[in-house]
Amino acid sequence: MVVLGQCDDPVTEALLGTGAPAQDRGQVSTEDLQLGLSMRRVASDLGVATMSVYRHVPGKDELLILTRPQPAPNGLRFVEWVLDALSGTRLSRHERLYVHIMLVSFVRGVASALEPEAAAVRETGLSAGEWLETQESPVETLTLPHLRELADADTFDLDLDFLVRFGLARLLDGLDLYVDGLG
């Protein structure tokens, strides 16, 4: 039986996406499995014998289940909380779920910028601003009048907290208009 967590087995790490970063190891994706790849192909991609994969999962269906994100109990409670908050509106059940997915997608999208940025700072020892100062600006060499105006003003500082507040406010403003138009 495969148990999630730390392990020393490279096949389990590759199958579950744990251990070494994806670029340093074989990786099995849901898309690969859905495209009809065989267990032999999965084993080849992971650099192991086919029977090694079968020691961990009995077949492709079970492998697909392992690679599919599973809902977390707290995540489900959060979905329920949002659906409950929207239950007094004119939104249909499906629209309430779409609103939840839209909001979570927006926040995740903004949050996805945080980790690569932190990794780049660790790698280079430079903040985003410091790193940008070392680069040749495409704004200088291309015809980009609006970006040039921003660059010349030198007053714009990307604030992700502000971006989240600004973006959520605009999403919710639009949602408010949409709900008002329903009835």
C-alpha positions in Angstrom: 0.0 0.0 0.0 1.3 3.5 -0.9 1.1 6.0 2.0 1.5 9.7 1.2 4.4 11.4 2.9 8.2 11.1 2.9 9.7 8.0 1.3 13.0 6.9 -0.1 11.6 5.0 -3.1 12.1 7.0 -6.3 9.2 5.2 -8.0 6.7 6.2 -5.3 8.1 9.7 -5.3 7.6 10.0 -9.1 4.1 8.4 -9.0 3.0 10.7 -6.1 4.8 13.8 -7.1 6.8 13.9 -3.8 10.6 14.1 -3.3 12.8 15.8 -5.9 11.4 18.7 -8.0 9.5 17.7 -11.1 12.3 18.8 -13.4 14.8 16.5 -11.6 12.7 13.3 -11.8 10.3 11.5 -14.1 6.7 12.8 -13.7 3.4 11.0 -14.4 0.6 13.5 -15.3 -3.1 12.9 -15.4 -3.0 14.1 -19.0 -0.4 11.4 -19.9 -2.6 8.7 -18.4 -5.8 10.0 -20.1 -4.1 10.0 -23.5 -4.0 6.2 -23.3 -0.4 5.6 -22.2 0.4 2.1 -21.0 2.0 1.1 -17.7 5.0 0.2 -19.8 5.3 3.7 -21.2 4.8 5.2 -17.7 7.6 2.9 -16.4 9.8 4.0 -19.3 9.2 7.7 -18.6 10.1 7.1 -14.9 13.2 5.2 -15.9 12.2 2.0 -14.1 11.2 -1.5 -15.0 7.5 -2.0 -15.7 7.0 -4.5 -12.8 8.4 -1.8 -10.5 5.3 0.3 -11.2 3.0 -2.7 -10.6 4.6 -3.1 -7.2 3.0 0.3 -6.2 -0.3 0.3 -8.1 -2.2 -2.7 -9.6 -3.1 -0.9 -12.8 -3.6 2.3 -14.8 -6.9 3.1 -13.2 -5.4 3.1 -9.7 -2.5 5.2 -11.0 -4.9 7.7 -12.5 -6.6 8.0 -9.1 -3.3 8.7 -7.4 -2.5 11.5 -9.8 -5.9 13.1 -9.6 -6.2 15.9 -7.0 -8.4 14.7 -4.1 -10.6 17.2 -2.3 -9.4 18.0 1.2 -11.9 18.2 4.0 -11.1 21.8 4.8 -11.4 22.7 1.2 -14.8 21.1 1.0 -15.9 23.1 4.1 -14.7 26.3 2.4 -16.7 25.4 -0.7 -19.7 24.8 1.5 -19.2 28.1 3.3 -19.1 30.0 0.0 -22.1 28.2 -1.3 -24.0 29.0 1.9 -23.0 32.7 1.7 -24.4 32.8 -1.8 -27.5 30.8 -1.1 -29.6 33.9 -0.4 -28.9 35.4 -3.9 -30.7 34.8 -7.2 -27.8 32.7 -8.4 -28.6 29.1 -9.4 -26.8 26.3 -7.7 -24.5 25.9 -10.7 -23.8 29.7 -10.8 -22.9 29.7 -7.1 -20.4 27.0 -7.7 -19.0 28.8 -10.7 -18.6 32.0 -8.6 -16.7 29.9 -6.0 -14.4 28.5 -8.7 -13.9 31.9 -10.2 -12.9 33.5 -6.9 -10.6 30.7 -5.9 -9.0 30.7 -9.4 -8.3 34.4 -9.2 -6.7 34.1 -5.8 -4.7 31.0 -6.8 -3.6 32.8 -10.0 -2.2 35.7 -8.0 -0.7 33.4 -5.4 1.1 31.4 -8.1 3.3 34.5 -8.7 4.6 34.3 -5.1 6.6 31.0 -5.2 8.6 31.6 -8.4 9.4 35.1 -7.2 10.6 33.8 -3.8 12.6 31.1 -5.6 14.2 33.7 -7.9 15.2 35.9 -4.9 16.8 32.8 -3.2 18.6 31.9 -6.4 19.9 35.3 -7.4 20.0 37.1 -4.0 18.3 40.0 -5.8 14.8 41.5 -5.2 12.6 41.8 -8.3 13.5 45.5 -8.6 17.2 44.9 -8.2 17.1 42.1 -10.9 15.1 44.3 -13.3 17.8 47.0 -13.0 20.3 44.5 -14.4 18.2 43.7 -17.4 17.9 45.5 -20.7 14.4 46.8 -20.9 12.3 45.8 -23.9 10.4 49.0 -23.3 13.5 50.9 -24.4 13.9 48.9 -27.7 10.3 48.3 -28.7 7.5 50.7 -29.6 5.4 50.4 -26.4 4.2 53.9 -25.6 2.0 53.0 -22.6 4.6 50.8 -21.0 7.2 53.5 -21.7 5.1 56.1 -19.9 4.9 53.8 -16.8 8.6 53.1 -17.0 9.5 56.7 -17.3 7.3 57.7 -14.4 9.1 55.1 -12.3 6.3 55.2 -9.7 4.7 51.9 -10.2 5.5 49.2 -7.7 3.6 45.9 -8.0 1.9 45.2 -4.7 0.4 41.8 -4.7 -1.8 42.5 -1.6 -3.2 45.5 -3.4 -3.7 43.5 -6.5 -5.7 40.8 -4.6 -7.9 43.5 -3.0 -8.3 45.4 -6.3 -9.0 42.3 -8.3 -11.5 40.8 -5.9 -13.3 44.1 -5.6 -13.7 44.3 -9.4 -14.8 40.6 -9.6 -17.4 41.2 -6.8 -18.6 44.4 -8.4 -19.2 42.6 -11.6 -20.9 39.7 -9.8 -23.1 42.2 -8.0 -24.2 43.7 -11.3 -24.8 40.3 -12.8 -27.0 39.2 -9.8 -28.9 42.5 -9.9 -29.7 41.8 -13.6 -31.2 38.4 -12.8 -34.3 39.7 -11.2 
